[in-house]
Amino acid sequence: MSLINAKAGQEYIIDNISTEDEEMNAFLFSLGCYSGEPIVVVSRRKGGCTVSIKDARYNIGDELAEAINVVRGN
């Protein structure tokens, strides 16, 4: 499931990043967003969402959220 469909407040595990854009991959990796890492959608807003990765919060747009595939965590 894409992160864009994830429910706010629930923990998910990043399954993979679905993009061929190397710059986007590098950016997400620099945030700590890679396979096996826990991620939480803190809140949603028009055009994006706020996520928590490794005790930090980031605002990401729908394009980035669509590229992040997750599975349900604990």
PDB file of N, H, CA, C and O in Angstrom:
ATOM      1  N   MET A   1       0.849  -1.165   0.000  1.00  0.00           N
ATOM      2  CA  MET A   1       0.000   0.000   0.000  1.00  0.00           C
ATOM      3  C   MET A   1       0.900   1.234   0.000  1.00  0.00           C
ATOM      4  O   MET A   1       1.967   1.245   0.614  1.00  0.00           O
ATOM      5  N   SER A   2       0.454   2.248  -0.688  1.00  0.00           N
ATOM      6  H   SER A   2      -0.413   2.239  -1.186  1.00  0.00           H
ATOM      7  CA  SER A   2       1.199   3.500  -0.728  1.00  0.00           C
ATOM      8  C   SER A   2       0.973   4.287   0.560  1.00  0.00           C
ATOM      9  O   SER A   2      -0.088   4.186   1.175  1.00  0.00           O
ATOM     10  N   LEU A   3       1.956   5.060   0.960  1.00  0.00           N
ATOM     11  H   LEU A   3       2.819   5.143   0.460  1.00  0.00           H
ATOM     12  CA  LEU A   3       1.847   5.871   2.171  1.00  0.00           C
ATOM     13  C   LEU A   3       0.693   6.863   2.077  1.00  0.00           C
ATOM     14  O   LEU A   3       0.137   7.272   3.096  1.00  0.00           O
ATOM     15  N   ILE A   4       0.342   7.241   0.882  1.00  0.00           N
ATOM     16  H   ILE A   4       0.794   6.908   0.054  1.00  0.00           H
ATOM     17  CA  ILE A   4      -0.753   8.196   0.708  1.00  0.00           C
ATOM     18  C   ILE A   4      -2.083   7.622   1.206  1.00  0.00           C
ATOM     19  O   ILE A   4      -3.002   8.374   1.528  1.00  0.00           O
ATOM     20  N   ASN A   5      -2.186   6.291   1.268  1.00  0.00           N
ATOM     21  H   ASN A   5      -1.439   5.680   1.005  1.00  0.00           H
ATOM     22  CA  ASN A   5      -3.404   5.624   1.739  1.00  0.00           C
ATOM     23  C   ASN A   5      -3.327   5.219   3.206  1.00  0.00           C
ATOM     24  O   ASN A   5      -4.290   4.671   3.743  1.00  0.00           O
ATOM     25  N   ALA A   6      -2.211   5.474   3.856  1.00  0.00           N
ATOM     26  H   ALA A   6      -1.428   5.919   3.420  1.00  0.00           H
ATOM     27  CA  ALA A   6      -2.019   5.079   5.257  1.00  0.00           C
ATOM     28  C   ALA A   6      -2.845   5.963   6.184  1.00  0.00           C
ATOM     29  O   ALA A   6      -3.064   7.141   5.901  1.00  0.00           O
ATOM     30  N   LYS A   7      -3.297   5.390   7.284  1.00  0.00           N
ATOM     31  H   LYS A   7      -3.120   4.433   7.514  1.00  0.00           H
ATOM     32  CA  LYS A   7      -4.076   6.131   8.272  1.00  0.00           C
ATOM     33  C   LYS A   7      -3.148   6.891   9.211  1.00  0.00           C
ATOM     34  O   LYS A   7      -2.095   6.391   9.605  1.00  0.00           O
ATOM     35  N   ALA A   8      -3.552   8.095   9.557  1.00  0.00           N
ATOM     36  H   ALA A   8      -4.408   8.501   9.236  1.00  0.00           H
ATOM     37  CA  ALA A   8      -2.782   8.911  10.496  1.00  0.00           C
ATOM     38  C   ALA A   8      -2.769   8.258  11.867  1.00  0.00           C
ATOM     39  O   ALA A   8      -3.780   7.721  12.317  1.00  0.00           O
ATOM     40  N   GLY A   9      -1.620   8.306  12.527  1.00  0.00           N
ATOM     41  H   GLY A   9      -0.798   8.742  12.161  1.00  0.00           H
ATOM     42  CA  GLY A   9      -1.478   7.789  13.880  1.00  0.00           C
ATOM     43  C   GLY A   9      -1.086   6.330  13.977  1.00  0.00           C
ATOM     44  O   GLY A   9      -0.822   5.845  15.077  1.00  0.00           O
ATOM     45  N   GLN A  10      -1.039   5.612  12.867  1.00  0.00           N
ATOM     46  H   GLN A  10      -1.254   6.005  11.973  1.00  0.00           H
ATOM     47  CA  GLN A  10      -0.653   4.202  12.886  1.00  0.00           C
ATOM     48  C   GLN A  10       0.775   4.041  12.385  1.00  0.00           C
ATOM     49  O   GLN A  10       1.234   4.768  11.505  1.00  0.00           O
ATOM     50  N   GLU A  11       1.465   3.062  12.973  1.00  0.00           N
ATOM     51  H   GLU A  11       1.092   2.470  13.688  1.00  0.00           H
ATOM     52  CA  GLU A  11       2.847   2.798  12.550  1.00  0.00           C
ATOM     53  C   GLU A  11       2.857   1.819  11.394  1.00  0.00           C
ATOM     54  O   GLU A  11       2.136   0.821  11.390  1.00  0.00           O
ATOM     55  N   TYR A  12       3.682   2.126  10.423  1.00  0.00           N
ATOM     56  H   TYR A  12       4.267   2.937  10.426  1.00  0.00           H
ATOM     57  CA  TYR A  12       3.883   1.273   9.257  1.00  0.00           C
ATOM     58  C   TYR A  12       5.370   1.010   9.095  1.00  0.00           C
ATOM     59  O   TYR A  12       6.201   1.716   9.665  1.00  0.00           O
ATOM     60  N   ILE A  13       5.695   0.002   8.325  1.00  0.00           N
ATOM     61  H   ILE A  13       5.020  -0.572   7.862  1.00  0.00           H
ATOM     62  CA  ILE A  13       7.086  -0.315   7.983  1.00  0.00           C
ATOM     63  C   ILE A  13       7.249  -0.051   6.494  1.00  0.00           C
ATOM     64  O   ILE A  13       6.438  -0.498   5.683  1.00  0.00           O
ATOM     65  N   ILE A  14       8.295   0.673   6.142  1.00  0.00           N
ATOM     66  H   ILE A  14       8.954   1.036   6.801  1.00  0.00           H
ATOM     67  CA  ILE A  14       8.543   0.959   4.727  1.00  0.00           C
ATOM     68  C   ILE A  14       8.943  -0.338   4.032  1.00  0.00           C
ATOM     69  O   ILE A  14       9.921  -0.987   4.405  1.00  0.00           O
ATOM     70  N   ASP A  15       8.169  -0.699   3.016  1.00  0.00           N
ATOM     71  H   ASP A  15       7.376  -0.172   2.713  1.00  0.00           H
ATOM     72  CA  ASP A  15       8.418  -1.920   2.257  1.00  0.00           C
ATOM     73  C   ASP A  15       9.416  -1.642   1.137  1.00  0.00           C
ATOM     74  O   ASP A  15      10.397  -2.367   0.978  1.00  0.00           O
ATOM     75  N   ASN A  16       9.161  -0.589   0.363  1.00  0.00           N
ATOM     76  H   ASN A  16       8.363   0.001   0.493  1.00  0.00           H
ATOM     77  CA  ASN A  16      10.090  -0.181  -0.688  1.00  0.00           C
ATOM     78  C   ASN A  16       9.742   1.213  -1.171  1.00  0.00           C
ATOM     79  O   ASN A  16       8.699   1.766  -0.825  1.00  0.00           O
ATOM     80  N   ILE A  17      10.619   1.762  -1.964  1.00  0.00           N
ATOM     81  H   ILE A  17      11.467   1.312  -2.246  1.00  0.00           H
ATOM     82  CA  ILE A  17      10.425   3.074  -2.576  1.00  0.00           C
ATOM     83  C   ILE A  17      10.253   2.838  -4.070  1.00  0.00           C
ATOM     84  O   ILE A  17      11.153   2.312  -4.724  1.00  0.00           O
ATOM     85  N   SER A  18       9.103   3.224  -4.611  1.00  0.00           N
ATOM     86  H   SER A  18       8.372   3.651  -4.080  1.00  0.00           H
ATOM     87  CA  SER A  18       8.796   2.981  -6.024  1.00  0.00           C
ATOM     88  C   SER A  18       9.013   4.243  -6.847  1.00  0.00           C
ATOM     89  O   SER A  18       8.069   4.972  -7.149  1.00  0.00           O
ATOM     90  N   THR A  19      10.249   4.488  -7.199  1.00  0.00           N
ATOM     91  H   THR A  19      11.016   3.896  -6.953  1.00  0.00           H
ATOM     92  CA  THR A  19      10.545   5.619  -8.075  1.00  0.00           C
ATOM     93  C   THR A  19      11.826   5.322  -8.842  1.00  0.00           C
ATOM     94  O   THR A  19      12.726   4.638  -8.354  1.00  0.00           O
ATOM     95  N   GLU A  20      11.877   5.844 -10.023  1.00  0.00           N
ATOM     96  H   GLU A  20      11.147   6.399 -10.419  1.00  0.00           H
ATOM     97  CA  GLU A  20      13.080   5.707 -10.845  1.00  0.00           C
ATOM     98  C   GLU A  20      13.912   6.980 -10.773  1.00  0.00           C
ATOM     99  O   GLU A  20      14.966   7.077 -11.402  1.00  0.00           O
ATOM    100  N   ASP A  21      13.440   7.947 -10.010  1.00  0.00           N
ATOM    101  H   ASP A  21      12.584   7.868  -9.499  1.00  0.00           H
ATOM    102  CA  ASP A  21      14.110   9.236  -9.852  1.00  0.00           C
ATOM    103  C   ASP A  21      15.206   9.101  -8.795  1.00  0.00           C
ATOM    104  O   ASP A  21      14.915   9.033  -7.601  1.00  0.00           O
ATOM    105  N   GLU A  22      16.441   9.062  -9.226  1.00  0.00           N
ATOM    106  H   GLU A  22      16.678   9.117 -10.196  1.00  0.00           H
ATOM    107  CA  GLU A  22      17.564   8.878  -8.300  1.00  0.00           C
ATOM    108  C   GLU A  22      17.677  10.019  -7.291  1.00  0.00           C
ATOM    109  O   GLU A  22      18.075   9.800  -6.147  1.00  0.00           O
ATOM    110  N   GLU A  23      17.331  11.225  -7.707  1.00  0.00           N
ATOM    111  H   GLU A  23      17.007  11.403  -8.636  1.00  0.00           H
ATOM    112  CA  GLU A  23      17.380  12.365  -6.792  1.00  0.00           C
ATOM    113  C   GLU A  23      16.356  12.203  -5.662  1.00  0.00           C
ATOM    114  O   GLU A  23      16.644  12.508  -4.505  1.00  0.00           O
ATOM    115  N   MET A  24      15.157  11.719  -6.011  1.00  0.00           N
ATOM    116  H   MET A  24      14.923  11.471  -6.951  1.00  0.00           H
ATOM    117  CA  MET A  24      14.130  11.478  -4.998  1.00  0.00           C
ATOM    118  C   MET A  24      14.569  10.357  -4.061  1.00  0.00           C
ATOM    119  O   MET A  24      14.387  10.456  -2.847  1.00  0.00           O
ATOM    120  N   ASN A  25      15.147   9.290  -4.616  1.00  0.00           N
ATOM    121  H   ASN A  25      15.295   9.209  -5.602  1.00  0.00           H
ATOM    122  CA  ASN A  25      15.655   8.184  -3.793  1.00  0.00           C
ATOM    123  C   ASN A  25      16.708   8.678  -2.809  1.00  0.00           C
ATOM    124  O   ASN A  25      16.679   8.322  -1.631  1.00  0.00           O
ATOM    125  N   ALA A  26      17.630   9.492  -3.290  1.00  0.00           N
ATOM    126  H   ALA A  26      17.653   9.781  -4.247  1.00  0.00           H
ATOM    127  CA  ALA A  26      18.696  10.010  -2.428  1.00  0.00           C
ATOM    128  C   ALA A  26      18.126  10.917  -1.342  1.00  0.00           C
ATOM    129  O   ALA A  26      18.573  10.869  -0.196  1.00  0.00           O
ATOM    130  N   PHE A  27      17.148  11.740  -1.694  1.00  0.00           N
ATOM    131  H   PHE A  27      16.785  11.779  -2.625  1.00  0.00           H
ATOM    132  CA  PHE A  27      16.522  12.628  -0.721  1.00  0.00           C
ATOM    133  C   PHE A  27      15.823  11.824   0.372  1.00  0.00           C
ATOM    134  O   PHE A  27      15.999  12.101   1.558  1.00  0.00           O
ATOM    135  N   LEU A  28      15.037  10.837  -0.021  1.00  0.00           N
ATOM    136  H   LEU A  28      14.894  10.611  -0.985  1.00  0.00           H
ATOM    137  CA  LEU A  28      14.329  10.011   0.964  1.00  0.00           C
ATOM    138  C   LEU A  28      15.310   9.247   1.847  1.00  0.00           C
ATOM    139  O   LEU A  28      15.094   9.127   3.053  1.00  0.00           O
ATOM    140  N   PHE A  29      16.380   8.732   1.259  1.00  0.00           N
ATOM    141  H   PHE A  29      16.555   8.830   0.279  1.00  0.00           H
ATOM    142  CA  PHE A  29      17.391   8.018   2.044  1.00  0.00           C
ATOM    143  C   PHE A  29      18.035   8.945   3.064  1.00  0.00           C
ATOM    144  O   PHE A  29      18.323   8.529   4.186  1.00  0.00           O
ATOM    145  N   SER A  30      18.265  10.205   2.680  1.00  0.00           N
ATOM    146  H   SER A  30      18.031  10.542   1.769  1.00  0.00           H
ATOM    147  CA  SER A  30      18.882  11.161   3.615  1.00  0.00           C
ATOM    148  C   SER A  30      17.968  11.470   4.797  1.00  0.00           C
ATOM    149  O   SER A  30      18.443  11.871   5.859  1.00  0.00           O
ATOM    150  N   LEU A  31      16.660  11.287   4.620  1.00  0.00           N
ATOM    151  H   LEU A  31      16.274  10.961   3.757  1.00  0.00           H
ATOM    152  CA  LEU A  31      15.707  11.477   5.716  1.00  0.00           C
ATOM    153  C   LEU A  31      15.611  10.238   6.613  1.00  0.00           C
ATOM    154  O   LEU A  31      14.996  10.284   7.678  1.00  0.00           O
ATOM    155  N   GLY A  32      16.220   9.138   6.179  1.00  0.00           N
ATOM    156  H   GLY A  32      16.719   9.100   5.314  1.00  0.00           H
ATOM    157  CA  GLY A  32      16.107   7.885   6.923  1.00  0.00           C
ATOM    158  C   GLY A  32      14.945   7.042   6.440  1.00  0.00           C
ATOM    159  O   GLY A  32      14.495   6.129   7.131  1.00  0.00           O
ATOM    160  N   CYS A  33      14.466   7.353   5.255  1.00  0.00           N
ATOM    161  H   CYS A  33      14.832   8.096   4.693  1.00  0.00           H
ATOM    162  CA  CYS A  33      13.312   6.673   4.673  1.00  0.00           C
ATOM    163  C   CYS A  33      13.799   5.597   3.708  1.00  0.00           C
ATOM    164  O   CYS A  33      14.096   5.879   2.548  1.00  0.00           O
ATOM    165  N   TYR A  34      13.879   4.352   4.204  1.00  0.00           N
ATOM    166  H   TYR A  34      13.637   4.123   5.147  1.00  0.00           H
ATOM    167  CA  TYR A  34      14.314   3.233   3.384  1.00  0.00           C
ATOM    168  C   TYR A  34      13.674   1.951   3.902  1.00  0.00           C
ATOM    169  O   TYR A  34      13.098   1.940   4.990  1.00  0.00           O
ATOM    170  N   SER A  35      13.768   0.895   3.148  1.00  0.00           N
ATOM    171  H   SER A  35      14.236   0.903   2.264  1.00  0.00           H
ATOM    172  CA  SER A  35      13.109  -0.373   3.469  1.00  0.00           C
ATOM    173  C   SER A  35      13.431  -0.845   4.886  1.00  0.00           C
ATOM    174  O   SER A  35      14.580  -0.818   5.328  1.00  0.00           O
ATOM    175  N   GLY A  36      12.381  -1.278   5.579  1.00  0.00           N
ATOM    176  H   GLY A  36      11.448  -1.300   5.220  1.00  0.00           H
ATOM    177  CA  GLY A  36      12.529  -1.814   6.925  1.00  0.00           C
ATOM    178  C   GLY A  36      12.404  -0.781   8.029  1.00  0.00           C
ATOM    179  O   GLY A  36      12.349  -1.143   9.204  1.00  0.00           O
ATOM    180  N   GLU A  37      12.358   0.492   7.681  1.00  0.00           N
ATOM    181  H   GLU A  37      12.402   0.786   6.726  1.00  0.00           H
ATOM    182  CA  GLU A  37      12.300   1.568   8.673  1.00  0.00           C
ATOM    183  C   GLU A  37      10.845   1.876   9.048  1.00  0.00           C
ATOM    184  O   GLU A  37       9.989   1.960   8.168  1.00  0.00           O
ATOM    185  N   PRO A  38      10.556   2.045  10.346  1.00  0.00           N
ATOM    186  CA  PRO A  38       9.202   2.432  10.757  1.00  0.00           C
ATOM    187  C   PRO A  38       8.888   3.872  10.356  1.00  0.00           C
ATOM    188  O   PRO A  38       9.768   4.733  10.348  1.00  0.00           O
ATOM    189  N   ILE A  39       7.630   4.116  10.025  1.00  0.00           N
ATOM    190  H   ILE A  39       6.916   3.417  10.032  1.00  0.00           H
ATOM    191  CA  ILE A  39       7.170   5.447   9.644  1.00  0.00           C
ATOM    192  C   ILE A  39       5.746   5.632  10.151  1.00  0.00           C
ATOM    193  O   ILE A  39       4.952   4.692  10.127  1.00  0.00           O
ATOM    194  N   VAL A  40       5.420   6.824  10.606  1.00  0.00           N
ATOM    195  H   VAL A  40       6.066   7.588  10.626  1.00  0.00           H
ATOM    196  CA  VAL A  40       4.079   7.141  11.096  1.00  0.00           C
ATOM    197  C   VAL A  40       3.585   8.390  10.382  1.00  0.00           C
ATOM    198  O   VAL A  40       4.297   9.390  10.305  1.00  0.00           O
ATOM    199  N   VAL A  41       2.362   8.330   9.858  1.00  0.00           N
ATOM    200  H   VAL A  41       1.783   7.517   9.921  1.00  0.00           H
ATOM    201  CA  VAL A  41       1.726   9.538   9.319  1.00  0.00           C
ATOM    202  C   VAL A  41       1.151  10.275  10.520  1.00  0.00           C
ATOM    203  O   VAL A  41       0.218   9.793  11.161  1.00  0.00           O
ATOM    204  N   VAL A  42       1.705  11.438  10.821  1.00  0.00           N
ATOM    205  H   VAL A  42       2.463  11.830  10.300  1.00  0.00           H
ATOM    206  CA  VAL A  42       1.271  12.221  11.976  1.00  0.00           C
ATOM    207  C   VAL A  42      -0.027  12.953  11.659  1.00  0.00           C
ATOM    208  O   VAL A  42      -0.960  12.961  12.462  1.00  0.00           O
ATOM    209  N   SER A  43      -0.077  13.568  10.477  1.00  0.00           N
ATOM    210  H   SER A  43       0.681  13.562   9.824  1.00  0.00           H
ATOM    211  CA  SER A  43      -1.286  14.285  10.077  1.00  0.00           C
ATOM    212  C   SER A  43      -1.325  14.397   8.561  1.00  0.00           C
ATOM    213  O   SER A  43      -0.316  14.230   7.875  1.00  0.00           O
ATOM    214  N   ARG A  44      -2.511  14.682   8.066  1.00  0.00           N
ATOM    215  H   ARG A  44      -3.330  14.817   8.623  1.00  0.00           H
ATOM    216  CA  ARG A  44      -2.701  14.880   6.629  1.00  0.00           C
ATOM    217  C   ARG A  44      -3.111  16.318   6.373  1.00  0.00           C
ATOM    218  O   ARG A  44      -3.755  16.958   7.204  1.00  0.00           O
ATOM    219  N   ARG A  45      -2.730  16.803   5.226  1.00  0.00           N
ATOM    220  H   ARG A  45      -2.207  16.283   4.551  1.00  0.00           H
ATOM    221  CA  ARG A  45      -3.159  18.126   4.800  1.00  0.00           C
ATOM    222  C   ARG A  45      -3.324  18.082   3.294  1.00  0.00           C
ATOM    223  O   ARG A  45      -2.874  17.140   2.640  1.00  0.00           O
ATOM    224  N   LYS A  46      -3.962  19.086   2.749  1.00  0.00           N
ATOM    225  H   LYS A  46      -4.328  19.851   3.280  1.00  0.00           H
ATOM    226  CA  LYS A  46      -4.164  19.118   1.306  1.00  0.00           C
ATOM    227  C   LYS A  46      -2.814  19.164   0.610  1.00  0.00           C
ATOM    228  O   LYS A  46      -2.004  20.057   0.859  1.00  0.00           O
ATOM    229  N   GLY A  47      -2.581  18.199  -0.259  1.00  0.00           N
ATOM    230  H   GLY A  47      -3.239  17.473  -0.462  1.00  0.00           H
ATOM    231  CA  GLY A  47      -1.349  18.174  -1.025  1.00  0.00           C
ATOM    232  C   GLY A  47      -0.188  17.457  -0.367  1.00  0.00           C
ATOM    233  O   GLY A  47       0.911  17.446  -0.922  1.00  0.00           O
ATOM    234  N   GLY A  48      -0.395  16.849   0.815  1.00  0.00           N
ATOM    235  H   GLY A  48      -1.287  16.859   1.266  1.00  0.00           H
ATOM    236  CA  GLY A  48       0.697  16.126   1.457  1.00  0.00           C
ATOM    237  C   GLY A  48       0.362  15.658   2.849  1.00  0.00           C
ATOM    238  O   GLY A  48      -0.803  15.602   3.244  1.00  0.00           O
ATOM    239  N   CYS A  49       1.405  15.322   3.592  1.00  0.00           N
ATOM    240  H   CYS A  49       2.351  15.368   3.271  1.00  0.00           H
ATOM    241  CA  CYS A  49       1.223  14.857   4.962  1.00  0.00           C
ATOM    242  C   CYS A  49       2.494  15.110   5.770  1.00  0.00           C
ATOM    243  O   CYS A  49       3.564  15.379   5.224  1.00  0.00           O
ATOM    244  N   THR A  50       2.338  15.016   7.077  1.00  0.00           N
ATOM    245  H   THR A  50       1.469  14.797   7.521  1.00  0.00           H
ATOM    246  CA  THR A  50       3.475  15.102   7.994  1.00  0.00           C
ATOM    247  C   THR A  50       3.758  13.693   8.473  1.00  0.00           C
ATOM    248  O   THR A  50       2.855  12.993   8.932  1.00  0.00           O
ATOM    249  N   VAL A  51       5.014  13.274   8.368  1.00  0.00           N
ATOM    250  H   VAL A  51       5.748  13.842   7.996  1.00  0.00           H
ATOM    251  CA  VAL A  51       5.397  11.930   8.785  1.00  0.00           C
ATOM    252  C   VAL A  51       6.487  11.994   9.848  1.00  0.00           C
ATOM    253  O   VAL A  51       7.238  12.965   9.937  1.00  0.00           O
ATOM    254  N   SER A  52       6.552  10.955  10.636  1.00  0.00           N
ATOM    255  H   SER A  52       5.942  10.166  10.564  1.00  0.00           H
ATOM    256  CA  SER A  52       7.592  10.820  11.645  1.00  0.00           C
ATOM    257  C   SER A  52       8.483   9.643  11.251  1.00  0.00           C
ATOM    258  O   SER A  52       8.024   8.510  11.107  1.00  0.00           O
ATOM    259  N   ILE A  53       9.774   9.948  11.082  1.00  0.00           N
ATOM    260  H   ILE A  53      10.146  10.869  11.199  1.00  0.00           H
ATOM    261  CA  ILE A  53      10.776   8.941  10.748  1.00  0.00           C
ATOM    262  C   ILE A  53      11.952   9.160  11.679  1.00  0.00           C
ATOM    263  O   ILE A  53      12.499  10.261  11.732  1.00  0.00           O
ATOM    264  N   LYS A  54      12.347   8.142  12.408  1.00  0.00           N
ATOM    265  H   LYS A  54      11.903   7.247  12.365  1.00  0.00           H
ATOM    266  CA  LYS A  54      13.515   8.235  13.305  1.00  0.00           C
ATOM    267  C   LYS A  54      13.443   9.444  14.234  1.00  0.00           C
ATOM    268  O   LYS A  54      14.400  10.214  14.318  1.00  0.00           O
ATOM    269  N   ASP A  55      12.337   9.616  14.924  1.00  0.00           N
ATOM    270  H   ASP A  55      11.560   8.991  14.856  1.00  0.00           H
ATOM    271  CA  ASP A  55      12.140  10.693  15.907  1.00  0.00           C
ATOM    272  C   ASP A  55      12.221  12.097  15.309  1.00  0.00           C
ATOM    273  O   ASP A  55      12.449  13.060  16.040  1.00  0.00           O
ATOM    274  N   ALA A  56      12.041  12.228  14.008  1.00  0.00           N
ATOM    275  H   ALA A  56      11.855  11.445  13.414  1.00  0.00           H
ATOM    276  CA  ALA A  56      12.002  13.539  13.356  1.00  0.00           C
ATOM    277  C   ALA A  56      10.713  13.618  12.542  1.00  0.00           C
ATOM    278  O   ALA A  56      10.184  12.599  12.097  1.00  0.00           O
ATOM    279  N   ARG A  57      10.220  14.824  12.356  1.00  0.00           N
ATOM    280  H   ARG A  57      10.650  15.652  12.718  1.00  0.00           H
ATOM    281  CA  ARG A  57       8.998  15.027  11.575  1.00  0.00           C
ATOM    282  C   ARG A  57       9.323  15.781  10.296  1.00  0.00           C
ATOM    283  O   ARG A  57      10.123  16.717  10.281  1.00  0.00           O
ATOM    284  N   TYR A  58       8.673  15.341   9.225  1.00  0.00           N
ATOM    285  H   TYR A  58       8.023  14.581   9.238  1.00  0.00           H
ATOM    286  CA  TYR A  58       8.887  15.954   7.913  1.00  0.00           C
ATOM    287  C   TYR A  58       7.547  16.160   7.222  1.00  0.00           C
ATOM    288  O   TYR A  58       6.641  15.337   7.356  1.00  0.00           O
ATOM    289  N   ASN A  59       7.422  17.236   6.497  1.00  0.00           N
ATOM    290  H   ASN A  59       8.157  17.904   6.387  1.00  0.00           H
ATOM    291  CA  ASN A  59       6.273  17.459   5.631  1.00  0.00           C
ATOM    292  C   ASN A  59       6.661  16.967   4.249  1.00  0.00           C
ATOM    293  O   ASN A  59       7.656  17.414   3.680  1.00  0.00           O
ATOM    294  N   ILE A  60       5.876  16.049   3.713  1.00  0.00           N
ATOM    295  H   ILE A  60       5.067  15.686   4.175  1.00  0.00           H
ATOM    296  CA  ILE A  60       6.153  15.544   2.373  1.00  0.00           C
ATOM    297  C   ILE A  60       4.921  15.729   1.501  1.00  0.00           C
ATOM    298  O   ILE A  60       3.789  15.681   1.983  1.00  0.00           O
ATOM    299  N   GLY A  61       5.154  15.939   0.230  1.00  0.00           N
ATOM    300  H   GLY A  61       6.073  15.979  -0.161  1.00  0.00           H
ATOM    301  CA  GLY A  61       4.077  16.116  -0.722  1.00  0.00           C
ATOM    302  C   GLY A  61       3.487  14.789  -1.159  1.00  0.00           C
ATOM    303  O   GLY A  61       4.032  13.724  -0.871  1.00  0.00           O
ATOM    304  N   ASP A  62       2.371  14.871  -1.856  1.00  0.00           N
ATOM    305  H   ASP A  62       1.928  15.737  -2.090  1.00  0.00           H
ATOM    306  CA  ASP A  62       1.690  13.666  -2.332  1.00  0.00           C
ATOM    307  C   ASP A  62       2.562  12.833  -3.271  1.00  0.00           C
ATOM    308  O   ASP A  62       2.475  11.605  -3.271  1.00  0.00           O
ATOM    309  N   GLU A  63       3.399  13.490  -4.069  1.00  0.00           N
ATOM    310  H   GLU A  63       3.470  14.488  -4.070  1.00  0.00           H
ATOM    311  CA  GLU A  63       4.261  12.747  -5.004  1.00  0.00           C
ATOM    312  C   GLU A  63       5.236  11.841  -4.239  1.00  0.00           C
ATOM    313  O   GLU A  63       5.430  10.682  -4.604  1.00  0.00           O
ATOM    314  N   LEU A  64       5.841  12.377  -3.185  1.00  0.00           N
ATOM    315  H   LEU A  64       5.684  13.319  -2.889  1.00  0.00           H
ATOM    316  CA  LEU A  64       6.742  11.559  -2.363  1.00  0.00           C
ATOM    317  C   LEU A  64       5.963  10.468  -1.628  1.00  0.00           C
ATOM    318  O   LEU A  64       6.403   9.320  -1.575  1.00  0.00           O
ATOM    319  N   ALA A  65       4.817  10.822  -1.066  1.00  0.00           N
ATOM    320  H   ALA A  65       4.459  11.755  -1.108  1.00  0.00           H
ATOM    321  CA  ALA A  65       4.010   9.851  -0.326  1.00  0.00           C
ATOM    322  C   ALA A  65       3.562   8.708  -1.230  1.00  0.00           C
ATOM    323  O   ALA A  65       3.490   7.560  -0.791  1.00  0.00           O
ATOM    324  N   GLU A  66       3.264   9.012  -2.476  1.00  0.00           N
ATOM    325  H   GLU A  66       3.323   9.945  -2.833  1.00  0.00           H
ATOM    326  CA  GLU A  66       2.833   7.992  -3.430  1.00  0.00           C
ATOM    327  C   GLU A  66       3.965   7.007  -3.736  1.00  0.00           C
ATOM    328  O   GLU A  66       3.700   5.842  -4.035  1.00  0.00           O
ATOM    329  N   ALA A  67       5.210   7.452  -3.668  1.00  0.00           N
ATOM    330  H   ALA A  67       5.426   8.398  -3.426  1.00  0.00           H
ATOM    331  CA  ALA A  67       6.365   6.614  -3.998  1.00  0.00           C
ATOM    332  C   ALA A  67       6.770   5.682  -2.854  1.00  0.00           C
ATOM    333  O   ALA A  67       7.518   4.729  -3.070  1.00  0.00           O
ATOM    334  N   ILE A  68       6.286   5.950  -1.649  1.00  0.00           N
ATOM    335  H   ILE A  68       5.678   6.725  -1.473  1.00  0.00           H
ATOM    336  CA  ILE A  68       6.675   5.156  -0.477  1.00  0.00           C
ATOM    337  C   ILE A  68       5.631   4.072  -0.227  1.00  0.00           C
ATOM    338  O   ILE A  68       4.481   4.366   0.097  1.00  0.00           O
ATOM    339  N   ASN A  69       6.043   2.822  -0.380  1.00  0.00           N
ATOM    340  H   ASN A  69       6.978   2.582  -0.643  1.00  0.00           H
ATOM    341  CA  ASN A  69       5.147   1.690  -0.148  1.00  0.00           C
ATOM    342  C   ASN A  69       5.394   1.146   1.255  1.00  0.00           C
ATOM    343  O   ASN A  69       6.537   0.950   1.668  1.00  0.00           O
ATOM    344  N   VAL A  70       4.307   0.905   1.976  1.00  0.00           N
ATOM    345  H   VAL A  70       3.378   1.064   1.641  1.00  0.00           H
ATOM    346  CA  VAL A  70       4.403   0.477   3.366  1.00  0.00           C
ATOM    347  C   VAL A  70       3.551  -0.760   3.625  1.00  0.00           C
ATOM    348  O   VAL A  70       2.635  -1.083   2.868  1.00  0.00           O
ATOM    349  N   VAL A  71       3.885  -1.441   4.721  1.00  0.00           N
ATOM    350  H   VAL A  71       4.629  -1.179   5.335  1.00  0.00           H
ATOM    351  CA  VAL A  71       3.056  -2.521   5.254  1.00  0.00           C
ATOM    352  C   VAL A  71       2.737  -2.171   6.695  1.00  0.00           C
ATOM    353  O   VAL A  71       3.459  -1.405   7.333  1.00  0.00           O
ATOM    354  N   ARG A  72       1.676  -2.724   7.194  1.00  0.00           N
ATOM    355  H   ARG A  72       1.090  -3.347   6.676  1.00  0.00           H
ATOM    356  CA  ARG A  72       1.236  -2.418   8.564  1.00  0.00           C
ATOM    357  C   ARG A  72       2.277  -2.880   9.575  1.00  0.00           C
ATOM    358  O   ARG A  72       2.742  -4.018   9.519  1.00  0.00           O
ATOM    359  N   GLY A  73       2.641  -1.993  10.500  1.00  0.00           N
ATOM    360  H   GLY A  73       2.262  -1.068  10.545  1.00  0.00           H
ATOM    361  CA  GLY A  73       3.607  -2.314  11.546  1.00  0.00           C
ATOM    362  C   GLY A  73       2.913  -2.865  12.768  1.00  0.00           C
ATOM    363  O   GLY A  73       1.803  -3.389  12.676  1.00  0.00           O
ATOM    364  N   ASN A  74       3.559  -2.750  13.912  1.00  0.00           N
ATOM    365  H   ASN A  74       4.461  -2.323  13.987  1.00  0.00           H
ATOM    366  CA  ASN A  74       2.995  -3.274  15.162  1.00  0.00           C
ATOM    367  C   ASN A  74       1.818  -2.497  15.528  1.00  0.00           C
ATOM    368  O   ASN A  74       1.189  -2.772  16.550  1.00  0.00           O
TER     369      ASN A  74
END
